[in-house]
């Protein structure tokens, strides 16, 4: 059995630590840079975590280990300075409500 994931009660703020464990890059940690609109509906979390192709779908967690979003892309050149983009937790919640309907 897999452990349950705890959802965060609030979005992380700029400067907060966030983490993910992507399939391609493994455990990564960074800081929230900003909330901005990037392709998807509503605000997306931009952070300094390194990510690349293959990490899409990885959960993004706050410093307390609670889910705050879902990684889906990057912006910038493929270097360690590349910014990771995550879908906001509210978008994930809305998606999960519609699963199975």
NUDREN-312860 format. One record per residue: residue number from 1; residue in three letters; x, y, z of N, C-alpha, C, CB in turn. Coordinates in Angstrom, 3 decimals, always signed. Glycine has a CB too. Example, Ala and Ser with C-alpha at 12.3 -4.5 7.8 and 13.67 -1.06 7.14 Angstrom:
rec keti: 1 drenlum: ALA n.x: +13.190 n.y: -5.690 n.z: +7.800 ca.x: +12.300 ca.y: -4.500 ca.z: +7.800 c.x: +13.200 c.y: -3.300 c.z: +7.800 cb.x: +11.308 cb.y: -4.473 cb.z: +9.046 .
rec keti: 2 drenlum: SER n.x: +12.850 n.y: -2.250 n.z: +7.080 ca.x: +13.670 ca.y: -1.060 ca.z: +7.140 c.x: +12.900 c.y: +0.030 c.z: +7.870 cb.x: +14.084 cb.y: -0.598 cb.z: +5.725 .
//
This chain:
rec keti: 1 drenlum: UNK n.x: +0.832 n.y: -1.188 n.z: +0.000 ca.x: +0.000 ca.y: +0.000 ca.z: +0.000 c.x: +0.873 c.y: +1.248 c.z: +0.000 cb.x: -0.945 cb.y: +0.000 cb.z: +1.209 .
rec keti: 2 drenlum: UNK n.x: +0.454 n.y: +2.213 n.z: -0.776 ca.x: +1.163 ca.y: +3.491 ca.z: -0.810 c.x: +0.617 c.y: +4.415 c.z: +0.273 cb.x: +1.036 cb.y: +4.154 cb.z: -2.203 .
rec keti: 3 drenlum: UNK n.x: +1.465 n.y: +5.257 n.z: +0.842 ca.x: +0.974 ca.y: +6.202 ca.z: +1.848 c.x: +0.085 c.y: +7.263 c.z: +1.196 cb.x: +2.155 cb.y: +6.872 cb.z: +2.586 .
rec keti: 4 drenlum: UNK n.x: -0.875 n.y: +7.768 n.z: +1.937 ca.x: -1.755 ca.y: +8.828 ca.z: +1.446 c.x: -0.990 c.y: +10.142 c.z: +1.383 cb.x: -3.006 cb.y: +8.972 cb.z: +2.348 .
rec keti: 5 drenlum: UNK n.x: -1.355 n.y: +10.962 n.z: +0.434 ca.x: -0.759 ca.y: +12.290 ca.z: +0.297 c.x: -1.661 c.y: +13.286 c.z: +1.008 cb.x: -0.564 cb.y: +12.681 cb.z: -1.209 .
rec keti: 6 drenlum: UNK n.x: -1.077 n.y: +14.150 n.z: +1.807 ca.x: -1.829 ca.y: +15.196 ca.z: +2.489 c.x: -1.805 c.y: +16.457 c.z: +1.638 cb.x: -1.250 cb.y: +15.472 cb.z: +3.904 .
rec keti: 7 drenlum: UNK n.x: -2.982 n.y: +17.030 n.z: +1.398 ca.x: -3.079 ca.y: +18.250 ca.z: +0.613 c.x: -2.861 c.y: +19.461 c.z: +1.511 cb.x: -4.445 cb.y: +18.336 cb.z: -0.094 .
rec keti: 8 drenlum: UNK n.x: -2.116 n.y: +20.427 n.z: +1.008 ca.x: -1.868 ca.y: +21.658 ca.z: +1.762 c.x: -3.151 c.y: +22.473 c.z: +1.871 cb.x: -0.753 cb.y: +22.497 cb.z: +1.093 .
rec keti: 9 drenlum: UNK n.x: -3.266 n.y: +23.233 n.z: +2.935 ca.x: -4.433 ca.y: +24.089 ca.z: +3.134 c.x: -4.331 c.y: +25.401 c.z: +2.374 cb.x: -4.621 cb.y: +24.371 cb.z: +4.602 .
rec keti: 10 drenlum: UNK n.x: -3.103 n.y: +25.790 n.z: +2.011 ca.x: -2.897 ca.y: +27.081 ca.z: +1.342 c.x: -1.759 c.y: +26.981 c.z: +0.339 cb.x: -2.602 cb.y: +28.192 cb.z: +2.373 .
rec keti: 11 drenlum: UNK n.x: -1.769 n.y: +27.868 n.z: -0.629 ca.x: -0.684 ca.y: +27.949 ca.z: -1.604 c.x: +0.589 c.y: +28.436 c.z: -0.925 cb.x: -1.063 cb.y: +28.884 cb.z: -2.772 .
rec keti: 12 drenlum: UNK n.x: +1.750 n.y: +27.946 n.z: -1.380 ca.x: +2.996 ca.y: +28.507 ca.z: -0.858 c.x: +3.168 c.y: +29.939 c.z: -1.348 cb.x: +4.207 cb.y: +27.643 cb.z: -1.282 .
rec keti: 13 drenlum: UNK n.x: +3.937 n.y: +30.699 n.z: -0.623 ca.x: +4.185 ca.y: +32.101 ca.z: -0.974 c.x: +5.550 c.y: +32.237 c.z: -1.643 cb.x: +4.107 cb.y: +33.006 cb.z: +0.284 .
rec keti: 14 drenlum: UNK n.x: +5.745 n.y: +33.355 n.z: -2.316 ca.x: +7.038 ca.y: +33.619 ca.z: -2.939 c.x: +8.137 c.y: +33.507 c.z: -1.891 cb.x: +7.059 cb.y: +35.018 cb.z: -3.607 .
rec keti: 15 drenlum: UNK n.x: +9.197 n.y: +32.765 n.z: -2.227 ca.x: +10.310 ca.y: +32.554 ca.z: -1.311 c.x: +10.215 c.y: +31.274 c.z: -0.506 cb.x: +10.408 cb.y: +33.699 cb.z: -0.384 .
rec keti: 16 drenlum: UNK n.x: +9.018 n.y: +30.654 n.z: -0.452 ca.x: +8.854 ca.y: +29.401 ca.z: +0.284 c.x: +9.586 c.y: +28.257 c.z: -0.427 cb.x: +7.356 cb.y: +29.062 cb.z: +0.441 .
rec keti: 17 drenlum: UNK n.x: +10.015 n.y: +27.272 n.z: +0.333 ca.x: +10.659 ca.y: +26.081 ca.z: -0.207 c.x: +9.612 c.y: +25.126 c.z: -0.760 cb.x: +11.507 cb.y: +25.383 cb.z: +0.871 .
rec keti: 18 drenlum: UNK n.x: +9.882 n.y: +24.568 n.z: -1.949 ca.x: +9.050 ca.y: +23.525 ca.z: -2.541 c.x: +9.954 c.y: +22.402 c.z: -3.025 cb.x: +8.182 cb.y: +24.087 cb.z: -3.710 .
rec keti: 19 drenlum: UNK n.x: +9.385 n.y: +21.190 n.z: -3.133 ca.x: +10.166 ca.y: +20.008 ca.z: -3.505 c.x: +9.365 c.y: +19.140 c.z: -4.461 cb.x: +10.573 cb.y: +19.197 cb.z: -2.253 .
rec keti: 20 drenlum: UNK n.x: +10.060 n.y: +18.369 n.z: -5.274 ca.x: +9.422 ca.y: +17.310 ca.z: -6.053 c.x: +10.414 c.y: +16.176 c.z: -6.210 cb.x: +8.940 cb.y: +17.830 cb.z: -7.444 .
rec keti: 21 drenlum: UNK n.x: +9.903 n.y: +15.006 n.z: -6.580 ca.x: +10.745 ca.y: +13.846 ca.z: -6.831 c.x: +10.376 c.y: +13.333 c.z: -8.216 cb.x: +10.561 cb.y: +12.729 cb.z: -5.722 .
rec keti: 22 drenlum: UNK n.x: +10.935 n.y: +13.963 n.z: -9.250 ca.x: +10.591 ca.y: +13.634 ca.z: -10.619 c.x: +11.208 c.y: +12.330 c.z: -11.088 cb.x: +11.011 cb.y: +14.739 cb.z: -11.523 .
rec keti: 23 drenlum: UNK n.x: +10.548 n.y: +11.689 n.z: -12.033 ca.x: +11.042 ca.y: +10.436 ca.z: -12.611 c.x: +12.412 c.y: +10.640 c.z: -13.248 cb.x: +10.049 cb.y: +9.892 cb.z: -13.652 .
rec keti: 24 drenlum: UNK n.x: +12.613 n.y: +11.768 n.z: -13.929 ca.x: +13.867 ca.y: +12.011 ca.z: -14.648 c.x: +14.969 c.y: +12.592 c.z: -13.768 cb.x: +13.615 cb.y: +12.940 cb.z: -15.800 .
rec keti: 25 drenlum: UNK n.x: +14.614 n.y: +13.486 n.z: -12.854 ca.x: +15.646 ca.y: +14.200 ca.z: -12.094 c.x: +15.788 c.y: +13.753 c.z: -10.648 cb.x: +15.356 cb.y: +15.654 cb.z: -12.117 .
rec keti: 26 drenlum: UNK n.x: +14.834 n.y: +12.967 n.z: -10.143 ca.x: +14.892 ca.y: +12.551 ca.z: -8.752 c.x: +14.533 c.y: +13.695 c.z: -7.816 cb.x: +16.273 cb.y: +12.018 cb.z: -8.419 .
rec keti: 27 drenlum: UNK n.x: +14.890 n.y: +13.594 n.z: -6.533 ca.x: +14.526 ca.y: +14.627 ca.z: -5.565 c.x: +15.160 c.y: +15.981 c.z: -5.904 cb.x: +14.945 cb.y: +14.195 cb.z: -4.164 .
rec keti: 28 drenlum: UNK n.x: +14.332 n.y: +17.013 n.z: -5.917 ca.x: +14.790 ca.y: +18.379 ca.z: -6.193 c.x: +14.116 c.y: +19.330 c.z: -5.217 cb.x: +14.484 cb.y: +18.792 cb.z: -7.669 .
rec keti: 29 drenlum: UNK n.x: +14.793 n.y: +20.413 n.z: -4.913 ca.x: +14.256 ca.y: +21.426 ca.z: -4.003 c.x: +14.530 c.y: +22.792 c.z: -4.596 cb.x: +14.877 cb.y: +21.302 cb.z: -2.576 .
rec keti: 30 drenlum: UNK n.x: +13.617 n.y: +23.726 n.z: -4.376 ca.x: +13.810 ca.y: +25.087 ca.z: -4.860 c.x: +12.931 c.y: +26.054 c.z: -4.094 cb.x: +13.515 cb.y: +25.175 cb.z: -6.354 .
rec keti: 31 drenlum: UNK n.x: +12.899 n.y: +27.277 n.z: -4.566 ca.x: +12.095 ca.y: +28.339 ca.z: -3.944 c.x: +11.028 c.y: +28.809 c.z: -4.923 cb.x: +12.991 cb.y: +29.533 cb.z: -3.501 .
rec keti: 32 drenlum: UNK n.x: +9.865 n.y: +29.167 n.z: -4.388 ca.x: +8.812 ca.y: +29.747 ca.z: -5.217 c.x: +9.288 c.y: +31.113 c.z: -5.692 cb.x: +7.457 cb.y: +29.861 cb.z: -4.431 .
rec keti: 33 drenlum: UNK n.x: +9.268 n.y: +31.314 n.z: -7.010 ca.x: +9.683 ca.y: +32.581 ca.z: -7.592 c.x: +8.484 c.y: +33.504 c.z: -7.738 cb.x: +10.361 cb.y: +32.359 cb.z: -8.953 .
rec keti: 34 drenlum: UNK n.x: +7.391 n.y: +32.951 n.z: -8.279 ca.x: +6.204 ca.y: +33.771 ca.z: -8.508 c.x: +5.009 c.y: +32.889 c.z: -8.824 cb.x: +6.444 cb.y: +34.774 cb.z: -9.647 .
rec keti: 35 drenlum: UNK n.x: +3.844 n.y: +33.501 n.z: -8.766 ca.x: +2.616 ca.y: +32.922 ca.z: -9.273 c.x: +2.291 c.y: +33.694 c.z: -10.533 cb.x: +1.441 cb.y: +32.980 cb.z: -8.218 .
rec keti: 36 drenlum: UNK n.x: +2.122 n.y: +32.988 n.z: -11.642 ca.x: +1.882 ca.y: +33.648 ca.z: -12.909 c.x: +0.999 c.y: +32.777 c.z: -13.780 cb.x: +3.202 cb.y: +33.963 cb.z: -13.618 .
rec keti: 37 drenlum: UNK n.x: +0.425 n.y: +33.330 n.z: -14.828 ca.x: -0.343 ca.y: +32.528 ca.z: -15.778 c.x: +0.625 c.y: +32.000 c.z: -16.818 cb.x: -1.496 cb.y: +33.360 cb.z: -16.445 .
rec keti: 38 drenlum: UNK n.x: +0.663 n.y: +30.690 n.z: -16.996 ca.x: +1.570 ca.y: +30.057 ca.z: -17.954 c.x: +0.838 c.y: +28.908 c.z: -18.626 cb.x: +2.875 cb.y: +29.555 cb.z: -17.257 .
rec keti: 39 drenlum: UNK n.x: +0.208 n.y: +29.156 n.z: -19.717 ca.x: -0.490 ca.y: +28.179 ca.z: -20.556 c.x: -1.824 c.y: +27.723 c.z: -19.978 cb.x: +0.386 cb.y: +26.984 cb.z: -20.772 .
rec keti: 40 drenlum: UNK n.x: -1.869 n.y: +27.203 n.z: -18.767 ca.x: -3.113 ca.y: +26.659 ca.z: -18.212 c.x: -3.955 c.y: +27.748 c.z: -17.572 cb.x: -2.808 cb.y: +25.570 cb.z: -17.188 .
rec keti: 41 drenlum: UNK n.x: -5.199 n.y: +27.388 n.z: -17.263 ca.x: -6.111 ca.y: +28.308 ca.z: -16.590 c.x: -5.603 c.y: +28.658 c.z: -15.200 cb.x: -7.513 cb.y: +27.703 cb.z: -16.501 .
rec keti: 42 drenlum: UNK n.x: -5.706 n.y: +29.904 n.z: -14.838 ca.x: -5.372 ca.y: +30.323 ca.z: -13.485 c.x: -3.888 c.y: +30.404 c.z: -13.213 cb.x: -5.987 cb.y: +29.400 cb.z: -12.517 .
rec keti: 43 drenlum: UNK n.x: -3.532 n.y: +30.799 n.z: -12.006 ca.x: -2.124 ca.y: +30.968 ca.z: -11.657 c.x: -1.364 c.y: +29.646 c.z: -11.611 cb.x: -2.010 cb.y: +31.661 cb.z: -10.324 .
rec keti: 44 drenlum: UNK n.x: -0.117 n.y: +29.691 n.z: -12.026 ca.x: +0.763 ca.y: +28.543 ca.z: -11.909 c.x: +1.952 c.y: +28.937 c.z: -11.050 cb.x: +1.221 cb.y: +28.038 cb.z: -13.305 .
rec keti: 45 drenlum: UNK n.x: +2.503 n.y: +27.968 n.z: -10.368 ca.x: +3.645 ca.y: +28.186 ca.z: -9.486 c.x: +4.932 c.y: +28.063 c.z: -10.299 cb.x: +3.639 cb.y: +27.174 cb.z: -8.301 .
rec keti: 46 drenlum: UNK n.x: +5.766 n.y: +29.069 n.z: -10.236 ca.x: +7.075 ca.y: +29.031 ca.z: -10.877 c.x: +8.114 c.y: +28.945 c.z: -9.771 cb.x: +7.314 cb.y: +30.287 cb.z: -11.798 .
rec keti: 47 drenlum: UNK n.x: +9.053 n.y: +27.974 n.z: -9.899 ca.x: +10.046 ca.y: +27.799 ca.z: -8.848 c.x: +11.419 c.y: +27.523 c.z: -9.438 cb.x: +9.640 cb.y: +26.666 cb.z: -7.914 .
rec keti: 48 drenlum: UNK n.x: +12.427 n.y: +27.550 n.z: -8.580 ca.x: +13.814 ca.y: +27.333 ca.z: -8.994 c.x: +14.218 c.y: +25.864 c.z: -8.979 cb.x: +14.741 cb.y: +28.114 cb.z: -8.101 .
rec keti: 49 drenlum: UNK n.x: +13.277 n.y: +24.923 n.z: -8.784 ca.x: +13.613 ca.y: +23.499 ca.z: -8.820 c.x: +14.066 c.y: +23.123 c.z: -10.220 cb.x: +12.406 cb.y: +22.630 cb.z: -8.386 .
rec keti: 50 drenlum: UNK n.x: +15.081 n.y: +22.285 n.z: -10.338 ca.x: +15.481 ca.y: +21.791 ca.z: -11.645 c.x: +14.544 c.y: +20.666 c.z: -12.058 cb.x: +16.952 cb.y: +21.309 cb.z: -11.633 .
rec keti: 51 drenlum: UNK n.x: +14.051 n.y: +20.721 n.z: -13.284 ca.x: +13.181 ca.y: +19.691 ca.z: -13.828 c.x: +13.438 c.y: +19.567 c.z: -15.313 cb.x: +11.694 cb.y: +20.007 cb.z: -13.551 .
rec keti: 52 drenlum: UNK n.x: +13.036 n.y: +18.441 n.z: -15.872 ca.x: +13.227 ca.y: +18.216 ca.z: -17.297 c.x: +12.160 c.y: +17.254 c.z: -17.791 cb.x: +14.647 cb.y: +17.668 cb.z: -17.593 .
rec keti: 53 drenlum: UNK n.x: +12.227 n.y: +16.916 n.z: -19.082 ca.x: +11.268 ca.y: +15.974 ca.z: -19.660 c.x: +11.282 c.y: +14.682 c.z: -18.851 cb.x: +11.596 cb.y: +15.690 cb.z: -21.154 .
rec keti: 54 drenlum: UNK n.x: +10.101 n.y: +14.180 n.z: -18.552 ca.x: +9.985 ca.y: +12.967 ca.z: -17.746 c.x: +9.549 c.y: +13.233 c.z: -16.320 cb.x: +11.287 cb.y: +12.242 cb.z: -17.733 .
rec keti: 55 drenlum: UNK n.x: +9.614 n.y: +14.499 n.z: -15.885 ca.x: +9.184 ca.y: +14.852 ca.z: -14.531 c.x: +7.704 c.y: +15.236 c.z: -14.471 cb.x: +10.029 cb.y: +15.997 cb.z: -14.003 .
rec keti: 56 drenlum: UNK n.x: +7.068 n.y: +15.427 n.z: -15.623 ca.x: +5.660 ca.y: +15.854 ca.z: -15.642 c.x: +4.792 c.y: +14.912 c.z: -14.825 cb.x: +5.137 cb.y: +15.926 cb.z: -17.084 .
rec keti: 57 drenlum: UNK n.x: +3.912 n.y: +15.510 n.z: -14.049 ca.x: +3.017 ca.y: +14.740 ca.z: -13.192 c.x: +3.515 c.y: +14.546 c.z: -11.776 cb.x: +2.776 cb.y: +13.420 cb.z: -13.795 .
rec keti: 58 drenlum: UNK n.x: +4.779 n.y: +14.867 n.z: -11.525 ca.x: +5.315 ca.y: +14.729 ca.z: -10.161 c.x: +4.610 c.y: +15.699 c.z: -9.226 cb.x: +6.846 cb.y: +14.979 cb.z: -10.138 .
rec keti: 59 drenlum: UNK n.x: +4.306 n.y: +15.229 n.z: -8.034 ca.x: +3.722 ca.y: +16.110 ca.z: -7.039 c.x: +4.743 c.y: +17.144 c.z: -6.590 cb.x: +3.208 cb.y: +15.307 cb.z: -5.840 .
rec keti: 60 drenlum: UNK n.x: +4.266 n.y: +18.353 n.z: -6.313 ca.x: +5.106 ca.y: +19.417 ca.z: -5.769 c.x: +4.645 c.y: +19.634 c.z: -4.333 cb.x: +5.011 cb.y: +20.753 cb.z: -6.629 .
rec keti: 61 drenlum: UNK n.x: +5.599 n.y: +19.564 n.z: -3.399 ca.x: +5.279 ca.y: +19.584 ca.z: -1.981 c.x: +5.913 c.y: +20.779 c.z: -1.288 cb.x: +5.733 cb.y: +18.297 cb.z: -1.321 .
rec keti: 62 drenlum: UNK n.x: +5.270 n.y: +21.252 n.z: -0.222 ca.x: +5.846 ca.y: +22.337 ca.z: +0.580 c.x: +6.855 c.y: +21.754 c.z: +1.565 cb.x: +4.733 cb.y: +23.129 cb.z: +1.336 .
rec keti: 63 drenlum: UNK n.x: +7.433 n.y: +22.599 n.z: +2.390 ca.x: +8.460 ca.y: +22.169 ca.z: +3.345 c.x: +7.908 c.y: +21.185 c.z: +4.384 cb.x: +9.054 cb.y: +23.387 cb.z: +4.053 .
rec keti: 64 drenlum: UNK n.x: +6.579 n.y: +21.177 n.z: +4.566 ca.x: +5.945 ca.y: +20.259 ca.z: +5.516 c.x: +5.563 c.y: +18.929 c.z: +4.867 cb.x: +4.707 cb.y: +20.907 cb.z: +6.118 .
rec keti: 65 drenlum: UNK n.x: +5.895 n.y: +18.751 n.z: +3.573 ca.x: +5.579 ca.y: +17.520 ca.z: +2.874 c.x: +4.147 c.y: +17.419 c.z: +2.388 cb.x: +5.867 cb.y: +16.380 cb.z: +3.748 .
rec keti: 66 drenlum: UNK n.x: +3.435 n.y: +18.543 n.z: +2.346 ca.x: +2.048 ca.y: +18.554 ca.z: +1.874 c.x: +2.006 c.y: +18.971 c.z: +0.409 cb.x: +1.177 cb.y: +19.508 cb.z: +2.735 .
rec keti: 67 drenlum: UNK n.x: +1.118 n.y: +18.343 n.z: -0.352 ca.x: +0.993 ca.y: +18.603 ca.z: -1.775 c.x: +0.474 c.y: +20.013 c.z: -2.036 cb.x: +0.073 cb.y: +17.577 cb.z: -2.419 .
rec keti: 68 drenlum: UNK n.x: +1.194 n.y: +20.764 n.z: -2.871 ca.x: +0.769 ca.y: +22.126 ca.z: -3.228 c.x: +0.519 c.y: +22.271 c.z: -4.719 cb.x: +1.817 cb.y: +23.138 cb.z: -2.787 .
rec keti: 69 drenlum: UNK n.x: +0.866 n.y: +21.256 n.z: -5.508 ca.x: +0.658 ca.y: +21.344 ca.z: -6.944 c.x: +1.198 c.y: +20.121 c.z: -7.658 cb.x: +1.308 cb.y: +22.593 cb.z: -7.493 .
rec keti: 70 drenlum: UNK n.x: +1.210 n.y: +20.222 n.z: -8.988 ca.x: +1.650 ca.y: +19.126 ca.z: -9.829 c.x: +2.544 c.y: +19.683 c.z: -10.942 cb.x: +0.432 cb.y: +18.355 cb.z: -10.418 .
rec keti: 71 drenlum: UNK n.x: +3.772 n.y: +19.207 n.z: -11.021 ca.x: +4.718 ca.y: +19.690 ca.z: -12.015 c.x: +4.222 c.y: +19.364 c.z: -13.418 cb.x: +6.108 cb.y: +19.079 cb.z: -11.781 .
rec keti: 72 drenlum: UNK n.x: +4.344 n.y: +20.348 n.z: -14.333 ca.x: +3.959 ca.y: +20.052 ca.z: -15.704 c.x: +4.854 c.y: +20.665 c.z: -16.771 cb.x: +2.584 cb.y: +20.508 cb.z: -15.923 .
rec keti: 73 drenlum: UNK n.x: +5.800 n.y: +21.479 n.z: -16.437 ca.x: +6.651 ca.y: +22.044 ca.z: -17.479 c.x: +7.766 c.y: +22.897 c.z: -16.918 cb.x: +5.828 cb.y: +22.860 cb.z: -18.430 .
rec keti: 74 drenlum: UNK n.x: +8.566 n.y: +23.422 n.z: -17.838 ca.x: +9.689 ca.y: +24.278 ca.z: -17.467 c.x: +9.740 c.y: +25.452 c.z: -18.425 cb.x: +11.031 cb.y: +23.492 cb.z: -17.482 .
rec keti: 75 drenlum: UNK n.x: +10.429 n.y: +26.491 n.z: -18.020 ca.x: +10.683 ca.y: +27.574 ca.z: -18.956 c.x: +12.124 c.y: +28.022 c.z: -18.805 cb.x: +9.710 cb.y: +28.756 cb.z: -18.726 .
rec keti: 76 drenlum: UNK n.x: +12.717 n.y: +28.340 n.z: -19.933 ca.x: +14.116 ca.y: +28.726 ca.z: -19.938 c.x: +14.966 c.y: +27.656 c.z: -20.581 cb.x: +14.598 cb.y: +29.002 cb.z: -18.529 .
rec keti: 77 drenlum: UNK n.x: +16.242 n.y: +27.951 n.z: -20.767 ca.x: +17.151 ca.y: +26.976 ca.z: -21.392 c.x: +17.355 c.y: +25.765 c.z: -20.491 cb.x: +18.510 cb.y: +27.629 cb.z: -21.708 .
rec keti: 78 drenlum: UNK n.x: +17.754 n.y: +24.654 n.z: -21.090 ca.x: +17.959 ca.y: +23.410 ca.z: -20.325 c.x: +19.262 c.y: +23.474 c.z: -19.537 cb.x: +17.969 cb.y: +22.181 cb.z: -21.268 .
rec keti: 79 drenlum: UNK n.x: +19.224 n.y: +24.230 n.z: -18.476 ca.x: +20.366 ca.y: +24.392 ca.z: -17.579 c.x: +19.839 c.y: +24.264 c.z: -16.152 cb.x: +21.098 cb.y: +25.779 cb.z: -17.806 .
rec keti: 80 drenlum: UNK n.x: +20.718 n.y: +24.162 n.z: -15.173 ca.x: +20.248 ca.y: +24.111 ca.z: -13.781 c.x: +19.476 c.y: +25.365 c.z: -13.353 cb.x: +21.430 cb.y: +23.913 cb.z: -12.855 .
rec keti: 81 drenlum: UNK n.x: +19.561 n.y: +26.457 n.z: -14.123 ca.x: +18.830 ca.y: +27.679 ca.z: -13.791 c.x: +17.409 c.y: +27.684 c.z: -14.352 cb.x: +19.584 cb.y: +28.883 cb.z: -14.310 .
rec keti: 82 drenlum: UNK n.x: +17.025 n.y: +26.638 n.z: -15.069 ca.x: +15.695 ca.y: +26.540 ca.z: -15.678 c.x: +14.633 c.y: +26.579 c.z: -14.591 cb.x: +15.563 cb.y: +25.244 cb.z: -16.519 .
rec keti: 83 drenlum: UNK n.x: +13.522 n.y: +27.268 n.z: -14.853 ca.x: +12.442 ca.y: +27.372 ca.z: -13.875 c.x: +11.411 c.y: +26.270 c.z: -14.081 cb.x: +11.770 cb.y: +28.744 cb.z: -13.964 .
rec keti: 84 drenlum: UNK n.x: +10.964 n.y: +25.671 n.z: -12.999 ca.x: +9.940 ca.y: +24.624 ca.z: -13.035 c.x: +8.566 c.y: +25.271 c.z: -12.895 cb.x: +10.172 cb.y: +23.567 cb.z: -11.908 .
rec keti: 85 drenlum: UNK n.x: +7.597 n.y: +24.769 n.z: -13.650 ca.x: +6.233 ca.y: +25.275 ca.z: -13.621 c.x: +5.322 c.y: +24.187 c.z: -13.068 cb.x: +5.768 cb.y: +25.727 cb.z: -15.037 .
rec keti: 86 drenlum: UNK n.x: +4.467 n.y: +24.538 n.z: -12.128 ca.x: +3.544 ca.y: +23.572 ca.z: -11.531 c.x: +2.116 c.y: +24.102 c.z: -11.584 cb.x: +3.946 cb.y: +23.261 cb.z: -10.075 .
rec keti: 87 drenlum: UNK n.x: +1.187 n.y: +23.192 n.z: -11.822 ca.x: -0.228 ca.y: +23.516 ca.z: -11.754 c.x: -0.597 c.y: +23.711 c.z: -10.298 cb.x: -1.100 cb.y: +22.410 cb.z: -12.411 .
rec keti: 88 drenlum: UNK n.x: -1.361 n.y: +24.717 n.z: -10.036 ca.x: -1.815 ca.y: +25.033 ca.z: -8.682 c.x: -2.675 c.y: +23.893 c.z: -8.115 cb.x: -2.611 cb.y: +26.357 cb.z: -8.679 .
rec keti: 89 drenlum: UNK n.x: -2.585 n.y: +23.661 n.z: -6.829 ca.x: -3.325 ca.y: +22.585 ca.z: -6.171 c.x: -4.823 c.y: +22.687 c.z: -6.443 cb.x: -3.068 cb.y: +22.609 cb.z: -4.667 .
rec keti: 90 drenlum: UNK n.x: -5.367 n.y: +23.872 n.z: -6.503 ca.x: -6.809 ca.y: +24.044 ca.z: -6.748 c.x: -7.217 c.y: +23.433 c.z: -8.090 cb.x: -7.185 cb.y: +25.541 cb.z: -6.716 .
rec keti: 91 drenlum: UNK n.x: -6.357 n.y: +23.535 n.z: -9.100 ca.x: -6.628 ca.y: +22.923 ca.z: -10.403 c.x: -6.634 c.y: +21.404 c.z: -10.270 cb.x: -5.578 cb.y: +23.372 cb.z: -11.454 .
rec keti: 92 drenlum: UNK n.x: -5.692 n.y: +20.865 n.z: -9.497 ca.x: -5.633 ca.y: +19.421 ca.z: -9.260 c.x: -6.899 c.y: +18.966 c.z: -8.534 cb.x: -4.366 cb.y: +19.046 cb.z: -8.437 .
rec keti: 93 drenlum: UNK n.x: -7.319 n.y: +19.704 n.z: -7.513 ca.x: -8.545 ca.y: +19.355 ca.z: -6.766 c.x: -9.752 c.y: +19.327 c.z: -7.692 cb.x: -8.789 cb.y: +20.358 cb.z: -5.617 .
rec keti: 94 drenlum: UNK n.x: -9.892 n.y: +20.359 n.z: -8.544 ca.x: -11.021 ca.y: +20.420 ca.z: -9.469 c.x: -11.000 c.y: +19.240 c.z: -10.439 cb.x: -11.003 cb.y: +21.743 cb.z: -10.246 .
rec keti: 95 drenlum: UNK n.x: -9.827 n.y: +18.870 n.z: -10.911 ca.x: -9.700 ca.y: +17.724 ca.z: -11.806 c.x: -10.136 c.y: +16.444 c.z: -11.099 cb.x: -8.253 cb.y: +17.589 cb.z: -12.310 .
rec keti: 96 drenlum: UNK n.x: -9.652 n.y: +16.247 n.z: -9.871 ca.x: -9.989 ca.y: +15.018 ca.z: -9.134 c.x: -11.468 c.y: +14.904 c.z: -8.844 cb.x: -9.221 cb.y: +14.961 cb.z: -7.836 .
rec keti: 97 drenlum: UNK n.x: -12.157 n.y: +16.037 n.z: -8.643 ca.x: -13.610 ca.y: +16.004 ca.z: -8.403 c.x: -14.345 c.y: +15.439 c.z: -9.606 cb.x: -14.139 cb.y: +17.411 cb.z: -8.080 .
rec keti: 98 drenlum: UNK n.x: -13.807 n.y: +15.638 n.z: -10.807 ca.x: -14.475 ca.y: +15.179 ca.z: -12.013 c.x: -14.118 c.y: +13.761 c.z: -12.422 cb.x: -14.159 cb.y: +16.096 cb.z: -13.124 .
rec keti: 99 drenlum: UNK n.x: -13.126 n.y: +13.164 n.z: -11.776 ca.x: -12.713 ca.y: +11.799 ca.z: -12.128 c.x: -13.824 c.y: +10.817 c.z: -11.746 cb.x: -11.372 cb.y: +11.419 cb.z: -11.414 .
rec keti: 100 drenlum: UNK n.x: -14.184 n.y: +9.965 n.z: -12.674 ca.x: -15.184 ca.y: +8.949 ca.z: -12.404 c.x: -16.610 c.y: +9.395 c.z: -12.594 cb.x: -15.023 cb.y: +8.465 cb.z: -11.043 .
rec keti: 101 drenlum: UNK n.x: -16.818 n.y: +10.635 n.z: -13.025 ca.x: -18.195 ca.y: +11.117 ca.z: -13.227 c.x: -18.639 c.y: +10.843 c.z: -14.635 cb.x: -18.310 cb.y: +12.618 cb.z: -12.925 .
//
